[in-house]
Amino acid sequence: MLLDNHGRKINYLRLAVTDRCNLRCFYCMPAEGLDWLSRRELMTYEEMLRACSLLVKMGIEKIRITGGEPFVRKDIMQLLTALSKLDGLKELSLTTNGVLTAPHVAELKRIGVRSVNLSLDTLDANRFFAITRRDEFASVMETMEELLKHDMEVKINTVVMAGKNTQDIIPLVELTKNLPVSVRFIEEMPFNGEGHSYSGIVWDYVRIFDEIRQTFPDIQKVPDPQYSTSYNYSIPGHKGSVGIIAAYSRTFCGTCNRIRITPQGTLKNCLYDDGVLNIKDLMRLRISDTELEQTLRRAFNTREKDGWQAEQKRLENPNFHESMATIGG
C-alpha cells in the first residue's frame, strides 16, 4: 500500500500519453494550439509501461489514460493492451474527446476497459463548434453511441462556463432520463494555456446544483464512492445519474488518492502543483527500478495538504496558466 505524508492512500494514476489534441477548446488552449512537445521530449511507450509496471507493484490499482487526446498518438491501442495485462492492475480506463474513438470501442471492451470518460460540453452542434473550434460534434456522438452499444460505463464530462454553455446544463441532465450515462459538471479551472490572469469562477458547484434543482426539484443525493471527486445525485425515473466536480473549489482534497504523470514524464502529486520530479529523465539516466522506487516514495512523502497549498507554493515561481493538455486532463 502506498501512503503519502498525510496518511492518504495513493492507488490511482492518471497517465497523459500526449499533449496534442485534435480540438482547440478555448478553455484549454489558444486557437493556434500550443508549442507541441517533440517526439524526443515525450515518454516512449516502453518508458510508460516500465513506470506503470513499477507503480502497480508499489500499490497503484487504477490507471486512467488521458492527453491531450489519447487517440491522436499513433498505436495507442498497443500501449493500452500492454497495460491491461499488468498483474495487480484492477482497472484501466481512459478520457477522450471522442473524435477518433468510435472505431476502437470494440477493442477497448475486449482488452478489459469498462469505463470511458467522454468530454462533451454541449449537445448543440453550433455551440460545440464555438467551444472547440472544430466541426466534430457528429463524431463525438457516434462514439457515445458505440460505447453504449458495447455496454461500456459512460461518464460525460462537461466544463461549465459562464456565457458559453450554461444553457446546456438542463439538456445534459435530461440525457440521463433514457440513457445509462453519468453526466458530470465540472467547475472551470485556470489551465487555458494563454497565460492571462484567472480571477475565479462564476459557476461553482453550489450554483450548478441550484440550477439543476430548479428544473428537477426531486433530485436526490446518493452516497459518494470512496475517493470520489464528484458530489453524486440521482433523479427518480432516470436511468443515468448526475455528478458535480468542485475542481476549482477543491473540496475533495482531503481524500485525494491520485497522482499524475504528464506526457513529458513529470510526476505531479497534485493537479495544481508544478511537478515534483521527472520520471522519464531518471529512466534515461539508466536508474534501476529499486532506485526509481525509492525516489518515487520520497516524492510521495512531499505531497501538499491540498490544492490551495500546492497552488500557493507554485505561485512563488509562476507558470500557472498552462494548458490541461500539457498537464494531463
C-alpha positions as CSV (number, residue, x, y, z in Angstrom):
1,M,0.0,0.0,0.0
2,L,1.2,3.5,-0.9
3,L,0.6,6.2,1.7
4,D,1.6,9.9,1.5
5,N,2.9,12.1,4.3
6,H,-0.7,12.9,5.3
7,G,-1.7,9.3,5.6
8,R,-3.7,9.3,2.4
9,K,-3.7,6.1,0.3
10,I,-2.3,6.5,-3.3
11,N,-3.8,3.9,-5.7
12,Y,-4.8,5.9,-8.8
13,L,-2.5,7.1,-11.7
14,R,-3.6,9.4,-14.4
15,L,-1.1,9.0,-17.3
16,A,-1.1,11.5,-20.1
17,V,0.2,10.0,-23.3
18,T,0.4,13.1,-25.4
19,D,-0.1,16.9,-25.2
20,R,-1.6,17.0,-28.7
21,C,-5.3,17.3,-29.4
22,N,-7.5,17.5,-32.5
23,L,-9.8,20.0,-30.9
24,R,-9.0,23.6,-29.8
25,C,-11.3,24.1,-26.8
26,F,-10.9,27.7,-25.8
27,Y,-10.8,27.0,-22.1
28,C,-7.8,24.6,-22.6
29,M,-5.6,26.2,-25.3
30,P,-5.3,29.1,-27.7
31,A,-6.9,28.9,-31.2
32,E,-3.5,28.3,-32.8
33,G,-2.7,25.4,-30.4
34,L,0.4,25.1,-28.3
35,D,4.1,24.6,-28.8
36,W,3.8,20.9,-29.0
37,L,6.4,18.6,-27.4
38,S,8.8,17.0,-29.8
39,R,8.9,13.2,-30.0
40,R,12.2,13.2,-28.0
41,E,10.5,15.1,-25.2
42,L,7.6,12.6,-24.9
43,M,7.9,9.5,-22.9
44,T,8.1,6.4,-25.1
45,Y,5.5,3.6,-24.7
46,E,8.3,1.5,-23.3
47,E,9.1,4.1,-20.6
48,M,5.4,4.5,-19.8
49,L,4.9,0.7,-19.4
50,R,8.0,0.5,-17.2
51,A,6.8,3.3,-15.0
52,C,3.3,1.9,-14.7
53,S,4.5,-1.6,-14.0
54,L,6.6,-0.4,-11.1
55,L,3.8,1.8,-9.7
56,V,1.4,-1.1,-9.9
57,K,3.8,-3.2,-7.9
58,M,4.0,-0.4,-5.4
59,G,0.3,-0.1,-4.9
60,I,-1.4,1.6,-7.9
61,E,-4.6,-0.2,-8.7
62,K,-6.2,2.1,-11.3
63,I,-4.7,3.8,-14.3
64,R,-6.6,6.3,-16.4
65,I,-5.1,7.2,-19.8
66,T,-5.5,10.9,-20.7
67,G,-4.0,13.5,-23.0
68,G,-4.3,15.8,-24.9
69,E,-6.3,13.4,-26.8
70,P,-5.0,9.8,-26.4
71,F,-6.1,8.6,-29.8
72,V,-4.0,11.2,-31.7
73,R,-0.9,9.3,-30.6
74,K,0.0,6.5,-33.0
75,D,-0.6,2.9,-32.0
76,I,-2.2,3.9,-28.6
77,M,-4.0,0.5,-28.6
78,Q,-0.7,-1.2,-28.3
79,L,0.0,0.6,-25.0
80,L,-3.5,0.0,-23.7
81,T,-3.3,-3.7,-24.5
82,A,0.1,-4.0,-22.7
83,L,-1.2,-2.0,-19.7
84,S,-4.3,-4.2,-19.5
85,K,-2.0,-7.2,-18.8
86,L,-0.2,-5.8,-15.8
87,D,-0.5,-8.1,-12.9
88,G,-2.2,-6.3,-10.0
89,L,-3.9,-3.6,-12.0
90,K,-7.6,-3.7,-11.2
91,E,-8.9,-1.0,-13.5
92,L,-7.9,0.6,-16.8
93,S,-9.9,3.5,-18.1
94,L,-9.5,6.5,-20.3
95,T,-10.7,10.0,-21.0
96,T,-11.3,11.0,-24.6
97,N,-12.9,13.8,-26.7
98,G,-14.5,11.1,-28.8
99,V,-13.4,12.4,-32.2
100,L,-11.3,9.3,-33.2
101,T,-12.6,6.8,-30.6
102,A,-15.6,5.1,-32.2
103,P,-13.6,2.6,-34.3
104,H,-11.7,1.4,-31.2
105,V,-14.6,0.8,-28.9
106,A,-15.0,-2.9,-29.6
107,E,-11.2,-3.5,-29.0
108,L,-11.3,-1.4,-25.8
109,K,-14.1,-3.7,-24.5
110,R,-12.1,-6.8,-25.5
111,I,-9.0,-5.8,-23.5
112,G,-11.0,-5.0,-20.4
113,V,-11.6,-1.3,-20.5
114,R,-15.0,-0.9,-18.8
115,S,-15.3,2.8,-18.3
116,V,-14.7,5.8,-20.6
117,N,-15.0,9.5,-19.7
118,L,-16.2,11.4,-22.7
119,S,-15.6,15.1,-22.9
120,L,-18.7,16.9,-24.1
121,D,-19.6,20.4,-23.2
122,T,-22.8,20.9,-25.1
123,L,-25.5,18.9,-27.0
124,D,-25.8,21.7,-29.6
125,A,-23.6,21.3,-32.8
126,N,-23.2,25.1,-33.2
127,R,-22.1,25.7,-29.6
128,F,-19.8,22.6,-29.9
129,F,-18.1,24.4,-32.8
130,A,-17.9,27.6,-30.9
131,I,-16.3,26.0,-27.9
132,T,-14.0,23.5,-29.7
133,R,-13.3,25.5,-32.9
134,R,-13.8,22.2,-34.8
135,D,-16.8,20.7,-36.6
136,E,-16.6,17.2,-34.9
137,F,-19.9,17.0,-33.0
138,A,-21.2,14.1,-35.1
139,S,-18.0,12.1,-34.5
140,V,-18.4,12.6,-30.7
141,M,-22.0,11.5,-30.7
142,E,-21.1,8.4,-32.7
143,T,-18.5,7.5,-30.1
144,M,-21.1,7.8,-27.3
145,E,-23.5,5.6,-29.3
146,E,-20.8,2.9,-29.8
147,L,-19.8,3.0,-26.1
148,L,-23.4,2.5,-25.0
149,K,-23.9,-0.2,-27.7
150,H,-21.0,-2.1,-26.2
151,D,-22.3,-1.7,-22.6
152,M,-19.5,0.5,-21.5
153,E,-19.8,2.7,-18.5
154,V,-20.0,6.2,-19.9
155,K,-19.2,9.3,-17.9
156,I,-19.8,12.6,-19.8
157,N,-17.5,15.4,-18.6
158,T,-18.9,18.9,-19.0
159,V,-16.9,22.0,-18.1
160,V,-19.5,24.7,-17.1
161,M,-18.5,28.1,-18.5
162,A,-20.4,31.4,-17.9
163,G,-21.8,32.8,-21.2
164,K,-20.8,29.7,-23.1
165,N,-22.8,26.6,-22.3
166,T,-24.8,27.1,-19.1
167,Q,-28.0,26.7,-21.2
168,D,-26.8,23.1,-21.8
169,I,-26.9,22.1,-18.2
170,I,-30.6,21.0,-18.2
171,P,-30.5,19.3,-21.6
172,L,-27.5,17.3,-20.5
173,V,-29.3,16.3,-17.3
174,E,-32.3,15.3,-19.4
175,L,-29.9,13.0,-21.3
176,T,-29.8,10.8,-18.2
177,K,-33.6,10.1,-18.3
178,N,-33.3,7.5,-21.0
179,L,-29.6,6.7,-21.2
180,P,-27.5,4.9,-18.5
181,V,-24.9,7.7,-18.5
182,S,-23.4,9.7,-15.7
183,V,-23.2,13.4,-16.6
184,R,-20.6,15.2,-14.5
185,F,-20.5,19.0,-14.4
186,I,-17.0,20.4,-13.8
187,E,-16.1,23.8,-12.4
188,E,-13.9,25.7,-14.9
189,M,-10.2,25.6,-14.0
190,P,-7.4,28.1,-14.8
191,F,-5.5,25.9,-17.2
192,N,-6.2,27.7,-20.5
193,G,-2.7,27.8,-21.9
194,E,-2.9,31.6,-22.6
195,G,-1.1,32.9,-19.6
196,H,-3.6,35.6,-18.6
197,S,-4.9,36.0,-15.1
198,Y,-7.7,33.9,-13.7
199,S,-9.9,35.5,-11.1
200,G,-12.1,32.6,-10.2
201,I,-15.3,31.0,-11.3
202,V,-18.9,32.3,-11.7
203,W,-20.5,28.9,-11.8
204,D,-19.2,27.0,-8.8
205,Y,-20.6,23.6,-7.6
206,V,-23.2,25.2,-5.5
207,R,-24.6,27.3,-8.3
208,I,-24.6,24.4,-10.7
209,F,-26.6,22.3,-8.3
210,D,-29.1,25.1,-7.7
211,E,-29.6,25.4,-11.5
212,I,-30.3,21.7,-11.8
213,R,-32.6,21.7,-8.7
214,Q,-34.8,24.4,-10.2
215,T,-35.9,22.0,-13.0
216,F,-35.5,18.8,-11.1
217,P,-36.7,19.6,-7.5
218,D,-36.8,15.9,-6.6
219,I,-33.1,15.4,-7.3
220,Q,-31.6,13.2,-4.5
221,K,-28.1,13.0,-3.1
222,V,-26.7,9.5,-3.2
223,P,-23.6,8.2,-1.4
224,D,-20.3,9.2,-3.0
225,P,-17.9,6.3,-3.7
226,Q,-14.7,6.2,-1.8
227,Y,-12.2,8.8,-3.1
228,S,-14.9,10.3,-5.3
229,T,-14.1,13.8,-6.7
230,S,-17.8,14.4,-7.5
231,Y,-20.9,15.0,-5.5
232,N,-23.3,12.4,-6.9
233,Y,-27.1,12.6,-7.4
234,S,-30.0,10.6,-8.9
235,I,-33.3,11.8,-10.2
236,P,-36.3,9.4,-9.8
237,G,-37.2,7.7,-13.1
238,H,-33.9,8.5,-14.7
239,K,-31.6,5.6,-15.9
240,G,-28.5,7.7,-15.5
241,S,-27.0,9.9,-12.8
242,V,-25.6,13.3,-12.2
243,G,-22.3,14.4,-10.7
244,I,-20.8,17.8,-9.8
245,I,-17.0,18.1,-9.6
246,A,-15.7,21.0,-7.5
247,A,-12.4,21.1,-9.4
248,Y,-11.7,24.7,-8.7
249,S,-13.2,24.8,-5.2
250,R,-11.2,21.7,-4.3
251,T,-13.5,20.3,-1.7
252,F,-12.2,16.7,-2.2
253,C,-8.5,17.2,-1.5
254,G,-8.7,15.5,1.9
255,T,-9.3,12.1,0.4
256,C,-7.1,12.5,-2.7
257,N,-5.8,9.2,-3.9
258,R,-4.3,10.2,-7.3
259,I,-1.1,11.1,-8.9
260,R,-0.4,12.3,-12.4
261,I,2.4,11.8,-15.0
262,T,2.5,14.3,-17.8
263,P,3.4,13.5,-21.4
264,Q,7.0,14.5,-20.8
265,G,7.3,12.3,-17.7
266,T,6.8,14.9,-14.9
267,L,5.3,13.4,-11.8
268,K,2.6,15.6,-10.2
269,N,1.3,14.9,-6.7
270,C,-1.4,17.4,-7.3
271,L,-3.2,18.9,-10.4
272,Y,-2.2,22.4,-9.0
273,D,1.5,21.7,-8.2
274,D,4.4,22.4,-10.5
275,G,5.7,18.8,-10.7
276,V,8.0,17.1,-8.2
277,L,10.4,15.1,-10.4
278,N,10.8,13.8,-14.0
279,I,10.5,10.0,-14.3
280,K,11.5,10.0,-17.9
281,D,14.7,11.8,-17.3
282,L,15.6,9.4,-14.4
283,M,14.9,6.3,-16.6
284,R,17.1,7.7,-19.4
285,L,19.9,8.0,-16.8
286,R,19.6,4.2,-16.6
287,I,18.4,4.3,-13.0
288,S,17.4,0.9,-11.6
289,D,13.9,0.0,-10.6
290,T,15.0,-0.1,-6.9
291,E,16.4,3.4,-7.1
292,L,13.4,4.7,-9.0
293,E,11.0,3.2,-6.4
294,Q,13.0,4.9,-3.6
295,T,12.9,8.2,-5.4
296,L,9.1,7.9,-6.0
297,R,8.4,7.1,-2.4
298,R,10.4,10.2,-1.3
299,A,8.3,12.2,-3.7
300,F,5.0,10.9,-2.4
301,N,6.1,12.0,1.1
302,T,6.2,15.6,0.0
303,R,2.6,16.0,-1.1
304,E,0.9,19.2,-0.2
305,K,-2.1,19.1,2.1
306,D,-4.5,20.3,-0.6
307,G,-4.7,22.1,-4.0
308,W,-4.7,25.5,-2.4
309,Q,-1.4,24.9,-0.7
310,A,0.0,23.4,-3.9
311,E,-1.1,26.4,-5.9
312,Q,0.3,28.9,-3.4
313,K,3.7,27.2,-3.5
314,R,3.6,27.2,-7.3
315,L,2.8,30.9,-7.5
316,E,6.1,31.6,-5.9
317,N,7.6,30.7,-9.3
318,P,4.5,31.4,-11.5
319,N,3.9,29.4,-14.7
320,F,0.3,28.7,-13.6
321,H,-1.7,29.3,-16.7
322,E,-0.5,26.3,-18.7
323,S,-2.9,24.0,-20.6
324,M,-4.7,21.0,-19.3
325,A,-3.3,19.3,-22.4
326,T,0.2,19.6,-21.1
327,I,-0.8,18.6,-17.6
328,G,-2.9,15.6,-18.5
329,G,-6.7,16.2,-18.3
